[in-house]
Amino acid sequence: MELLKVEKISKTYGAIKAVDGIDLTVRKGEILGLLGPNGAGKSTTISMISTLLKPDSGDIKYKDQSVIKVPKAIQKNLGVVPQEIALYPTLSGYDNLLFWGHAYGLRGSKLKKRIQEVSEIIGITDRLKDKVEKYSGGMKRRINIGAALLHKPEFLIMDEPTVGIDPQSRNHILNTVLELNKEGMTIIYTSHYMEEVEFLCNRIAIMDEGKIIAEGTKDELKEIIKGQRRVHLVFQEINEDLLKGLEAIDYVESLQVEGKKVILELSDGEHFFQDVIKHIGNADASLLSVDVENPNLEAVFLHLTGKALRD
């Protein structure tokens, strides 16, 4: 079932087209990863979905109802974990959750009970009465997530929730996301860490320059570069005859030399080892080691955008 449908939305700032007529579907009960280099349009897209920004054109439908025309259609069901910490540092964790609970219309014993439940979900019960300014970066991130969970949203948007935190807090947050999803929550998750997206997400949409340039499961996206391989060859010595021979192999797309290592990008690798051994023999070179990288999401992302994810 389609929970959210983004239909040809665009947003322009002066001469810059931040989002350029994108379509995007989020299905009920899934975790959708939204990937893209800095400036790709992810944050603008999220802001429009969460009704903080209005698109210049297009529509966004939540359960078949336009959130452009009726923002409340999604607002009461939506939790947003922003990239920036949205907390009051001089208040305790408890008082911050109290504040945000009131903002969601929760009161009295119902709110207190929910704060207790949320503090257990985010694993911060024993530090709840401490001031936020005394928290580590990871603890602040956890409270940031907790604030978005107080009203029991069915749809959660998480914008880079693990930036700049310790490994323990990061693991806790990732496991929390999986648990929330297991309980039925639908999630859009953005990250600069490819391993997080691979670990969490059922489907992935890749954005670049305001457009969705690819969308699918991990396996479907890897099919884009099916057959491509990156191979690292370490030699005792590298000579010109060796490099010319390797470059002459018709399925070698690129060749890079790093010290005594040669890195090859291949469009096909079926007869690679036979061809390499032949050229090594012709060039009188000694091969010390071979490392073959199979297609992964990092390679797909680089292939599609020409950029590394964290650029």
Rosetta silent file (secondary structure, phi, psi, omega in degrees, C-alpha in Angstrom):
SEQUENCE: MELLKVEKISKTYGAIKAVDGIDLTVRKGEILGLLGPNGAGKSTTISMISTLLKPDSGDIKYKDQSVIKVPKAIQKNLGVVPQEIALYPTLSGYDNLLFWGHAYGLRGSKLKKRIQEVSEIIGITDRLKDKVEKYSGGMKRRINIGAALLHKPEFLIMDEPTVGIDPQSRNHILNTVLELNKEGMTIIYTSHYMEEVEFLCNRIAIMDEGKIIAEGTKDELKEIIKGQRRVHLVFQEINEDLLKGLEAIDYVESLQVEGKKVILELSDGEHFFQDVIKHIGNADASLLSVDVENPNLEAVFLHLTGKALRD
SCORE:     score description
SCORE:     0.000 S_00000001
   1 L     0.000  133.314  177.672    0.000    0.000    0.000 S_00000001
   2 E   -78.938  119.096  177.894    1.263    3.469   -0.929 S_00000001
   3 E   -89.365  -42.364 -177.841    1.403    5.663    2.177 S_00000001
   4 E  -130.598  135.695  177.722    3.059    8.697    0.588 S_00000001
   5 E  -132.281  116.406  177.047    3.162    9.713   -3.066 S_00000001
   6 E   -97.150  124.700 -173.633    5.288   12.611   -4.284 S_00000001
   7 E  -120.976  102.151  171.798    4.169   13.784   -7.724 S_00000001
   8 E    50.612   45.515  179.668    6.465   15.946   -9.842 S_00000001
   9 E   -81.885  144.447  178.143    7.342   18.417   -7.073 S_00000001
  10 E  -135.481  151.245  175.266    9.767   21.266   -7.755 S_00000001
  11 E  -147.619  125.244 -178.033   11.345   23.979   -5.642 S_00000001
  12 E  -119.726  137.259  173.012   13.475   26.846   -6.955 S_00000001
  13 E  -117.464  101.610 -176.310   15.573   29.376   -5.068 S_00000001
  14 L    61.901 -120.555 -179.785   16.412   32.179   -7.473 S_00000001
  15 L   -90.189   -2.402 -175.757   18.365   30.561  -10.308 S_00000001
  16 E   -97.807  123.871  176.212   18.901   27.326   -8.380 S_00000001
  17 E   -92.789   94.309 -175.792   16.483   24.447   -8.959 S_00000001
  18 E   -68.134  -40.838  176.682   16.845   22.627   -5.623 S_00000001
  19 E  -131.958  129.847 -167.386   14.229   19.998   -6.513 S_00000001
  20 E  -122.774   77.241  172.163   13.388   19.384  -10.147 S_00000001
  21 E    64.655   47.135 -175.042   10.074   17.613  -10.777 S_00000001
  22 E   -87.333  150.711  170.089   10.663   14.460   -8.744 S_00000001
  23 E  -115.156  138.905 -179.377    8.350   11.491   -8.234 S_00000001
  24 E  -154.900  137.125  178.175    8.731    9.340   -5.133 S_00000001
  25 E  -121.925  135.247  174.047    6.628    6.656   -3.462 S_00000001
  26 E  -118.734  123.320 -177.325    6.864    5.462    0.136 S_00000001
  27 E   -91.913  147.673 -179.819    5.062    2.223    0.923 S_00000001
  28 L   -58.478  130.597  174.970    3.461    1.498    4.263 S_00000001
  29 L    85.539    4.619 -179.387    5.782   -0.360    6.643 S_00000001
  30 L  -104.482  164.654  167.645    9.040    0.161    4.737 S_00000001
  31 E  -109.501  114.005  178.985   12.262    2.040    5.446 S_00000001
  32 E   -99.903  122.294  175.781   13.131    4.128    2.401 S_00000001
  33 E   -87.588  131.470  176.676   16.702    5.394    2.209 S_00000001
  34 E  -113.396  110.006 -174.960   17.171    8.778    0.557 S_00000001
  35 E  -111.421  149.934  174.350   20.764    9.190   -0.612 S_00000001
  36 L   174.175  150.967  176.257   22.547   12.024   -2.330 S_00000001
  37 L   -67.492  169.722  176.901   25.667   14.181   -2.141 S_00000001
  38 L   -56.249  135.983  179.533   25.509   17.579   -0.441 S_00000001
  39 L    83.500    8.881 -177.963   23.266   19.923   -2.414 S_00000001
  40 L   -74.920  -22.910 -178.105   21.335   17.096   -4.097 S_00000001
  41 L   112.419    7.793 -177.425   17.969   18.356   -2.814 S_00000001
  42 H   -63.565  -50.610 -176.225   17.313   15.844   -0.008 S_00000001
  43 H   -64.418  -37.373  177.288   16.682   18.371    2.774 S_00000001
  44 H   -65.164  -41.626  178.093   14.413   20.478    0.552 S_00000001
  45 H   -60.944  -47.189  179.346   12.436   17.363   -0.397 S_00000001
  46 H   -61.437  -41.052 -179.970   12.063   16.364    3.267 S_00000001
  47 H   -63.676  -35.321  178.508   10.992   19.891    4.202 S_00000001
  48 H   -73.133  -40.150  178.024    8.260   19.801    1.549 S_00000001
  49 H   -62.516  -38.600 -177.609    7.021   16.359    2.624 S_00000001
  50 L   -87.318   10.786  174.484    6.846   17.527    6.245 S_00000001
  51 L    68.162   16.449  175.332    4.925   20.701    5.166 S_00000001
  52 L   -79.279  -26.771  176.076    7.667   23.117    6.291 S_00000001
  53 L  -126.375  148.588  176.862    8.084   24.258    2.677 S_00000001
  54 L  -103.315  129.730  178.487    5.521   24.535   -0.083 S_00000001
  55 L   -63.419  152.111  173.026    6.505   23.210   -3.522 S_00000001
  56 L   -72.281  -30.446  178.113    6.451   25.613   -6.482 S_00000001
  57 E  -155.616  165.786 -178.527    4.656   22.903   -8.444 S_00000001
  58 E    90.197 -176.721 -177.541    3.504   19.314   -8.107 S_00000001
  59 E  -143.998  157.777  175.543    1.689   17.598   -5.244 S_00000001
  60 E  -128.987  122.897 -177.144    2.369   15.400   -2.216 S_00000001
  61 E  -116.694  131.469  175.576   -0.313   12.944   -1.155 S_00000001
  62 E  -115.129  116.518 -173.607   -0.522   11.142    2.172 S_00000001
  63 L    52.350   45.070  177.292   -3.091    8.350    2.107 S_00000001
  64 L    68.840    9.418  177.864   -4.404    9.864   -1.143 S_00000001
  65 E  -112.262  131.963 -177.656   -4.983   13.289    0.468 S_00000001
  66 E   -67.998  121.925  177.769   -2.994   16.322   -0.688 S_00000001
  67 L   -82.762  -11.152  173.713   -0.807   17.671    2.115 S_00000001
  68 L   -70.908  -43.727 -179.823   -0.335   20.853    0.074 S_00000001
  69 L   -81.154  -37.291 -177.407   -4.048   21.606    0.396 S_00000001
  70 L  -130.049   82.833 -177.909   -4.550   19.978    3.816 S_00000001
  71 L   -56.554  -32.430 -178.136   -1.252   19.967    5.790 S_00000001
  72 H   -64.972  -16.771  178.952   -2.942   18.425    8.829 S_00000001
  73 H   -58.807  -32.454  179.826   -3.500   15.265    6.791 S_00000001
  74 H  -108.574  -29.826 -172.040    0.109   14.336    7.464 S_00000001
  75 H   -57.176  -41.788 -176.915    1.138   16.538   10.406 S_00000001
  76 L   -72.502  -18.052 -178.361   -0.725   14.593   13.088 S_00000001
  77 L  -105.309    1.730 -170.053    0.760   11.302   11.844 S_00000001
  78 E  -111.397  136.008  168.762    4.314   12.534   11.220 S_00000001
  79 E  -116.379  137.504 -179.103    7.446   12.611   13.366 S_00000001
  80 E  -124.424  124.189  174.136   10.526   14.491   12.137 S_00000001
  81 E  -104.121  101.588 -175.309   14.054   13.994   13.463 S_00000001
  82 L   -74.894  160.489  177.809   15.970   16.988   12.063 S_00000001
  83 L   -65.433  -38.899  177.173   19.661   16.994   11.247 S_00000001
  84 L   -82.242  145.078  178.327   20.185   19.882   13.670 S_00000001
  85 L   -69.558  118.157 -177.274   19.628   19.222   17.370 S_00000001
  86 L  -102.824   62.147 -176.225   16.223   20.766   18.211 S_00000001
  87 L  -131.812  159.014  175.075   16.601   20.883   22.014 S_00000001
  88 L   -95.484  111.700 -171.703   16.903   23.481   24.773 S_00000001
  89 L   -64.405  -29.079 -177.040   20.387   22.933   26.290 S_00000001
  90 L   -85.576   -5.749  175.494   19.645   24.478   29.709 S_00000001
  91 L   -96.171  157.845  176.308   16.609   22.232   30.263 S_00000001
  92 E   -72.610  165.894  175.181   16.810   18.596   31.321 S_00000001
  93 H   -58.075  -41.345 -179.933   16.094   15.790   28.894 S_00000001
  94 H   -60.977  -47.162 -177.847   12.800   15.227   30.707 S_00000001
  95 H   -66.877  -32.373  174.811   11.778   18.902   30.412 S_00000001
  96 H   -64.349  -44.278  178.255   12.653   18.914   26.719 S_00000001
  97 H   -66.359  -34.697  176.214   10.385   15.911   26.163 S_00000001
  98 H   -61.768  -45.472  179.785    7.724   17.611   28.283 S_00000001
  99 H   -59.928  -50.198 -176.981    7.947   20.720   26.088 S_00000001
 100 H   -69.763  -30.244  174.588    7.665   18.782   22.846 S_00000001
 101 H   -62.581  -43.160  176.882    4.878   16.638   24.261 S_00000001
 102 H   -61.776  -38.920  179.468    2.876   19.782   24.994 S_00000001
 103 H   -61.713  -29.919  178.368    3.563   20.962   21.425 S_00000001
 104 L   -88.189    1.750  177.095    1.949   17.727   20.192 S_00000001
 105 L    87.731   12.846  178.235   -1.071   18.302   22.438 S_00000001
 106 L   -87.643  146.338 -176.479   -0.215   15.700   25.079 S_00000001
 107 L  -144.731  161.085  167.751   -0.985   16.484   28.738 S_00000001
 108 H    56.202 -142.360 -174.643   -0.942   15.111   32.267 S_00000001
 109 H   -64.124  -31.282  178.374   -0.485   11.445   33.104 S_00000001
 110 H   -62.254  -42.327  179.786   -0.738   10.442   29.445 S_00000001
 111 H   -68.958  -44.130 -179.585    2.303   12.592   28.626 S_00000001
 112 H   -60.907  -41.202  178.443    4.297   11.400   31.656 S_00000001
 113 H   -64.020  -41.119 -178.276    3.630    7.795   30.722 S_00000001
 114 H   -68.892  -37.458  176.536    4.664    8.436   27.142 S_00000001
 115 H   -60.039  -42.162  178.911    7.902   10.164   28.215 S_00000001
 116 H   -63.058  -43.907  179.568    8.755    7.080   30.265 S_00000001
 117 H   -62.496  -45.294 -177.865    8.015    4.798   27.309 S_00000001
 118 H   -67.125  -39.368 -179.976   10.063    6.931   24.895 S_00000001
 119 H   -63.387  -31.391  176.313   13.018    7.238   27.294 S_00000001
 120 H   -73.385  -37.461  178.535   13.159    3.432   27.417 S_00000001
 121 H   -62.116  -42.867 -175.876   12.995    3.203   23.608 S_00000001
 122 L   -91.189   -2.047  173.300   15.940    5.602   23.196 S_00000001
 123 L    68.736   46.669 -175.872   17.857    4.132   26.150 S_00000001
 124 L  -136.780   18.957 -175.105   18.333    7.270   28.229 S_00000001
 125 H   -55.091  -42.238 -174.380   16.125    6.717   31.321 S_00000001
 126 H   -73.963  -11.432  179.754   18.966    7.042   33.859 S_00000001
 127 H  -117.072   13.374 -172.398   20.057   10.480   32.524 S_00000001
 128 L   -63.688  -29.942 -176.727   16.643   11.974   31.866 S_00000001
 129 L   -87.246   -7.047  178.040   16.845   14.513   34.713 S_00000001
 130 L   -77.724  152.635  177.222   20.271   15.869   33.646 S_00000001
 131 E   -69.016  143.593 -177.736   20.532   19.070   31.618 S_00000001
 132 H   -60.199  -33.107 -178.619   20.934   18.521   27.873 S_00000001
 133 H   -63.599  -16.449  178.192   24.082   20.702   27.835 S_00000001
 134 H   -94.474   -1.681 -179.212   25.786   17.974   29.889 S_00000001
 135 L   -79.703  153.774  169.650   24.890   15.243   27.401 S_00000001
 136 L   -74.177  168.964  178.207   27.277   13.726   24.880 S_00000001
 137 H   -58.630  -38.679 -179.765   26.524   14.201   21.178 S_00000001
 138 H   -66.685  -38.461  178.854   25.031   10.717   21.030 S_00000001
 139 H   -67.995  -38.614  176.408   22.709   11.336   23.969 S_00000001
 140 H   -61.217  -41.610  178.363   21.483   14.593   22.415 S_00000001
 141 H   -61.885  -38.935 -179.679   20.724   12.683   19.223 S_00000001
 142 H   -65.037  -44.062  177.511   18.734   10.126   21.191 S_00000001
 143 H   -64.038  -37.835  177.404   16.612   12.821   22.887 S_00000001
 144 H   -57.520  -40.970  177.381   16.160   14.439   19.463 S_00000001
 145 H   -69.762  -43.675 -179.647   14.675   11.143   18.246 S_00000001
 146 H   -56.243  -39.885 -179.758   12.603   10.740   21.411 S_00000001
 147 H   -61.086  -33.572 -178.521   10.940   14.110   20.873 S_00000001
 148 H   -79.122  -11.083 -175.921    9.728   12.959   17.454 S_00000001
 149 H  -100.665   -8.838 -169.893    8.223    9.747   18.892 S_00000001
 150 L   -57.657  -39.281 -175.206    6.093   11.187   21.705 S_00000001
 151 L   -91.782   15.008  178.664    2.820   11.350   19.761 S_00000001
 152 L    53.931   59.768 -179.247    3.266    7.821   18.332 S_00000001
 153 L   -68.298  151.505  175.320    3.595    8.831   14.681 S_00000001
 154 L   -93.194  -11.289 -178.312    2.951    6.220   12.012 S_00000001
 155 E  -134.316  126.249 -175.087    5.386    7.922    9.633 S_00000001
 156 E  -125.148  133.415  173.996    8.875    9.079   10.664 S_00000001
 157 E  -111.702  124.867 -179.104   11.433   11.159    8.754 S_00000001
 158 E  -120.266  113.476 -176.378   15.024   10.913   10.016 S_00000001
 159 E  -102.948  100.556  178.959   17.507   13.357    8.511 S_00000001
 160 L    51.166   57.863 -172.729   21.099   12.237    9.211 S_00000001
 161 L   -74.842   -5.965 -176.449   20.336   11.110   12.792 S_00000001
 162 L  -117.014   17.560 -178.390   23.813    9.689   13.511 S_00000001
 163 L   -64.174  127.757  170.847   26.051   12.601   12.458 S_00000001
 164 L    66.005   35.619 -179.142   29.032   13.088   14.751 S_00000001
 165 L  -122.522  167.360 -177.935   28.238   10.531   17.448 S_00000001
 166 L   -74.498  157.087 -176.848   30.032    7.683   19.174 S_00000001
 167 H   -58.443  -36.010 -179.082   29.734    4.084   17.862 S_00000001
 168 H   -63.894  -47.231  179.088   27.670    2.917   20.870 S_00000001
 169 H   -65.676  -37.233  179.484   24.997    5.595   20.371 S_00000001
 170 H   -61.853  -47.558  178.406   25.059    5.002   16.627 S_00000001
 171 H   -61.200  -39.196  179.315   24.402    1.279   17.059 S_00000001
 172 H   -63.705  -43.155 -179.723   21.623    2.024   19.537 S_00000001
 173 H   -64.546  -43.601  179.942   19.962    4.428   17.103 S_00000001
 174 H   -62.448  -42.726  178.207   20.184    1.961   14.201 S_00000001
 175 H   -67.672  -34.369  176.276   18.681   -0.825   16.295 S_00000001
 176 H   -63.037  -42.840  178.650   15.973    1.573   17.513 S_00000001
 177 H   -59.345  -44.884  179.672   15.068    2.363   13.888 S_00000001
 178 H   -63.164  -40.935  179.818   14.734   -1.351   13.119 S_00000001
 179 H   -65.227  -44.040  178.792   12.569   -1.922   16.202 S_00000001
 180 H   -60.051  -42.317  179.280   10.281    1.005   15.351 S_00000001
 181 H   -66.037  -39.459  179.178    9.905   -0.346   11.819 S_00000001
 182 H   -61.437  -31.382  179.516    9.230   -3.853   13.129 S_00000001
 183 L   -83.766    1.737  173.014    6.360   -2.388   15.155 S_00000001
 184 L   112.768   -1.064 -177.606    4.845   -0.950   11.973 S_00000001
 185 L   -77.719  136.880  175.402    6.353    2.519   11.591 S_00000001
 186 E   -92.740  136.586 -170.398    7.123    3.739    8.070 S_00000001
 187 E  -136.243  135.545  163.718   10.421    5.620    7.818 S_00000001
 188 E  -103.176  127.520 -173.831   12.339    7.847    5.410 S_00000001
 189 E  -126.663  119.781  174.334   16.008    7.731    6.389 S_00000001
 190 E  -107.850  146.080 -178.065   18.755    9.970    4.998 S_00000001
 191 L  -159.895  155.141  170.959   22.419    9.367    5.746 S_00000001
 192 L   -98.808    7.747 -179.174   25.959   10.009    4.543 S_00000001
 193 L  -112.207  106.662 -176.207   26.897    6.522    5.710 S_00000001
 194 H   -59.212  -35.765 -177.839   26.266    3.923    3.013 S_00000001
 195 H   -65.140  -30.682  176.214   26.603    1.048    5.503 S_00000001
 196 H   -65.427  -45.840 -178.416   23.655    2.457    7.516 S_00000001
 197 H   -64.163  -41.914  178.026   21.436    2.548    4.447 S_00000001
 198 H   -63.242  -37.676 -178.319   22.453   -0.985    3.451 S_00000001
 199 H   -70.828  -38.331 -169.281   21.746   -2.201    6.991 S_00000001
 200 H   -97.928  -38.959 -157.607   18.364   -0.497    7.422 S_00000001
 201 L   -93.065  138.883  174.712   16.587    0.187    4.175 S_00000001
 202 L   -76.907  -40.526  177.534   14.190   -1.937    2.112 S_00000001
 203 E  -134.679  159.248 -176.949   14.419    0.449   -0.837 S_00000001
 204 E  -135.952  135.668  172.480   16.750    3.298   -1.753 S_00000001
 205 E  -116.015  130.602 -179.331   16.251    6.441   -3.831 S_00000001
 206 E  -106.396  124.517  179.147   19.346    8.269   -5.081 S_00000001
 207 E  -107.521  145.831  171.763   19.107   12.039   -5.645 S_00000001
 208 E  -156.391  132.527  178.895   21.502   14.288   -7.531 S_00000001
 209 L    50.904   43.146  173.592   21.098   17.875   -8.723 S_00000001
 210 L    82.862    1.815 -177.381   17.461   17.982   -7.686 S_00000001
 211 E  -122.238  151.838  168.513   16.391   14.780   -9.450 S_00000001
 212 E   -84.031  114.199 -174.476   15.763   11.172   -8.442 S_00000001
 213 E  -101.161  -12.563  175.694   18.257    9.392  -10.697 S_00000001
 214 E  -163.274  149.715 -179.574   17.711    5.817   -9.465 S_00000001
 215 E  -153.709  139.325  177.750   15.344    3.954   -7.169 S_00000001
 216 E   159.974 -174.306  174.237   14.986    0.333   -6.076 S_00000001
 217 L   -74.004  170.299  178.200   16.145   -2.358   -3.690 S_00000001
 218 H   -56.430  -46.264 -178.011   19.866   -2.833   -3.019 S_00000001
 219 H   -65.651  -39.130  178.753   19.994   -5.720   -5.487 S_00000001
 220 H   -64.122  -40.923  179.526   18.080   -3.794   -8.157 S_00000001
 221 H   -67.711  -37.076  179.098   20.463   -0.834   -7.875 S_00000001
 222 H   -65.888  -23.988  177.664   23.502   -3.096   -8.083 S_00000001
 223 H   -63.657  -23.095 -179.291   22.139   -4.416  -11.390 S_00000001
 224 H   -58.834  -35.904 -179.294   22.881   -0.954  -12.845 S_00000001
 225 H  -115.714   30.379  179.073   26.588   -1.805  -12.848 S_00000001
 226 L   -56.107  134.874 -179.953   26.253   -5.554  -13.229 S_00000001
 227 L    92.779  -22.555  178.827   29.421   -7.002  -14.693 S_00000001
 228 L   -77.557  142.554  179.643   31.582   -4.062  -13.628 S_00000001
 229 E  -139.893  151.551  169.063   34.457   -4.864  -11.322 S_00000001
 230 E  -115.473  129.476 -176.820   37.291   -2.999   -9.668 S_00000001
 231 E  -124.132  131.605  176.965   40.506   -5.002   -9.348 S_00000001
 232 E  -104.843  120.593  178.913   43.605   -4.108   -7.311 S_00000001
 233 E  -115.403  123.532  177.563   46.846   -5.678   -8.600 S_00000001
 234 E  -107.884  126.460 -177.696   50.051   -5.330   -6.559 S_00000001
 235 E  -114.606  158.536  174.372   53.344   -5.939   -8.412 S_00000001
 236 L   -67.507  -42.197  174.602   56.932   -6.249   -7.356 S_00000001
 237 L  -145.902  150.457  178.616   57.760   -3.619   -9.979 S_00000001
 238 L  -114.862  130.396  176.968   55.662   -1.773  -12.553 S_00000001
 239 L  -125.585  170.191 -175.714   56.981   -1.073  -16.059 S_00000001
 240 H   -63.768  -38.363  179.892   55.636    0.612  -19.189 S_00000001
 241 H   -61.360  -39.340  178.927   55.131   -2.661  -21.069 S_00000001
 242 H   -62.679  -49.022 -177.295   52.904   -3.924  -18.257 S_00000001
 243 H   -64.556  -41.773  178.685   50.749   -0.777  -18.204 S_00000001
 244 H   -63.446  -39.149  179.355   50.415   -0.675  -21.996 S_00000001
 245 H   -65.531  -44.020  179.504   49.407   -4.333  -22.030 S_00000001
 246 H   -66.444  -40.718  179.058   46.746   -3.888  -19.344 S_00000001
 247 H   -64.493  -26.935 -177.627   45.373   -0.747  -21.017 S_00000001
 248 L   -75.935  -14.148  177.369   45.084   -2.681  -24.297 S_00000001
 249 L   -67.246  123.757 -167.429   42.547   -5.129  -22.791 S_00000001
 250 L   -66.917  -21.350  179.444   39.303   -3.970  -24.403 S_00000001
 251 L   -98.232    9.120  172.488   37.125   -4.270  -21.283 S_00000001
 252 E   -83.155  110.747 -176.912   39.483   -2.241  -19.052 S_00000001
 253 E   -78.882  -37.498  179.361   37.575    1.030  -18.618 S_00000001
 254 E  -153.577  156.370  179.915   40.233    2.854  -16.596 S_00000001
 255 E  -135.739  131.659 -179.392   43.661    2.271  -15.091 S_00000001
 256 E  -131.892  136.913 -179.473   45.151    4.005  -12.061 S_00000001
 257 E  -110.929  126.768  175.229   48.630    3.553  -10.573 S_00000001
 258 E  -127.415   97.676 -177.548   49.316    3.988   -6.854 S_00000001
 259 L    64.496 -117.597  179.042   52.927    3.120   -6.060 S_00000001
 260 L  -101.400   15.905  179.041   53.283   -0.552   -6.956 S_00000001
 261 E  -109.007  137.903  172.930   49.531   -1.049   -7.175 S_00000001
 262 E  -114.700  125.961  179.149   47.454   -0.920  -10.359 S_00000001
 263 E  -108.691  121.848 -177.788   43.697   -0.338   -9.972 S_00000001
 264 E  -112.834  136.693  169.370   41.561   -1.401  -12.915 S_00000001
 265 E  -101.220  122.289 -176.006   37.888   -0.656  -13.604 S_00000001
 266 E  -112.534  139.764  173.825   36.439   -3.480  -15.707 S_00000001
 267 L   -90.266  -13.239  179.521   33.228   -3.584  -17.741 S_00000001
 268 L  -157.390  147.780 -177.224   33.524   -7.373  -17.967 S_00000001
 269 L  -136.939   17.730 -172.872   35.690   -9.858  -16.129 S_00000001
 270 L   -61.325  -42.607 -178.279   34.946  -13.280  -17.548 S_00000001
 271 L  -111.915   23.167 -171.871   38.442  -13.859  -19.029 S_00000001
 272 H   -57.758  -51.324 -173.472   40.243  -11.313  -16.887 S_00000001
 273 H   -64.299  -37.862  176.992   42.727  -13.596  -15.159 S_00000001
 274 H   -61.674  -45.129 -178.201   43.775  -15.314  -18.400 S_00000001
 275 H   -66.845  -40.699 -179.346   44.360  -11.945  -20.085 S_00000001
 276 H   -65.494  -46.130 -179.575   46.241  -10.480  -17.119 S_00000001
 277 H   -58.714  -39.149  179.395   48.530  -13.493  -16.752 S_00000001
 278 H   -62.553  -45.975 -178.140   49.341  -13.246  -20.474 S_00000001
 279 H   -71.958  -32.157  176.015   50.281   -9.549  -20.247 S_00000001
 280 H   -63.386  -43.449  179.143   52.245  -10.050  -17.033 S_00000001
 281 H   -63.296  -42.878 -179.797   54.311  -12.716  -18.777 S_00000001
 282 H   -64.182  -32.012 -176.522   54.899  -10.494  -21.819 S_00000001
 283 H   -94.193    1.142 -179.196   56.021   -7.605  -19.594 S_00000001
 284 L    53.883   50.580 -179.402   58.242   -9.776  -17.364 S_00000001
 285 L  -114.536  153.502 -179.815   56.421   -8.544  -14.219 S_00000001
 286 L  -109.946  117.729  179.467   55.838  -10.299  -10.879 S_00000001
 287 E   -86.451  125.564 -178.403   52.313  -10.193   -9.455 S_00000001
 288 E   -95.750  -38.804 -179.157   52.234  -10.196   -5.626 S_00000001
 289 E  -157.353  156.595  178.248   48.489   -9.984   -4.870 S_00000001
 290 E  -131.805  133.003  176.107   45.037   -9.578   -6.415 S_00000001
 291 E  -131.780  119.149 -177.903   41.963   -8.072   -4.742 S_00000001
 292 E  -104.748  123.938  175.941   38.626   -8.051   -6.601 S_00000001
 293 E   -96.956  122.728  174.705   35.851   -5.668   -5.478 S_00000001
 294 L   -80.779  159.938  179.760   32.353   -6.789   -6.446 S_00000001
 295 L   -56.326  134.267  175.626   29.690   -4.170   -7.257 S_00000001
 296 L  -136.879  178.468 -176.428   28.323   -2.435   -4.150 S_00000001
 297 H   -66.067  -34.279  176.098   26.138    0.583   -3.413 S_00000001
 298 H   -58.670  -43.820 -179.767   29.158    2.891   -3.106 S_00000001
 299 H   -66.487  -39.284  177.190   30.177    1.900   -6.637 S_00000001
 300 H   -61.932  -46.633 -178.508   26.614    2.422   -7.911 S_00000001
 301 H   -60.760  -45.803  179.332   26.452    5.850   -6.275 S_00000001
 302 H   -63.834  -40.337  179.073   29.812    6.883   -7.735 S_00000001
 303 H   -62.143  -41.215 -175.456   28.809    5.552  -11.157 S_00000001
 304 H   -80.000  -38.124 -172.977   25.530    7.521  -11.168 S_00000001
 305 H  -105.482  -19.908 -175.516   26.640   10.811   -9.577 S_00000001
 306 L    74.256   11.656 -178.096   30.375   10.933  -10.232 S_00000001
 307 L  -133.342  152.918  170.070   30.780   11.799   -6.528 S_00000001
 308 L   -77.764  152.014 -174.702   31.484    9.980   -3.307 S_00000001
 309 L   -58.975  -35.404 -175.548   28.559   10.010   -0.873 S_00000001
 310 L   -94.707   10.045  176.065   30.408   12.112    1.711 S_00000001
 311 L   -66.454    0.000    0.000   31.737   14.704   -0.762 S_00000001
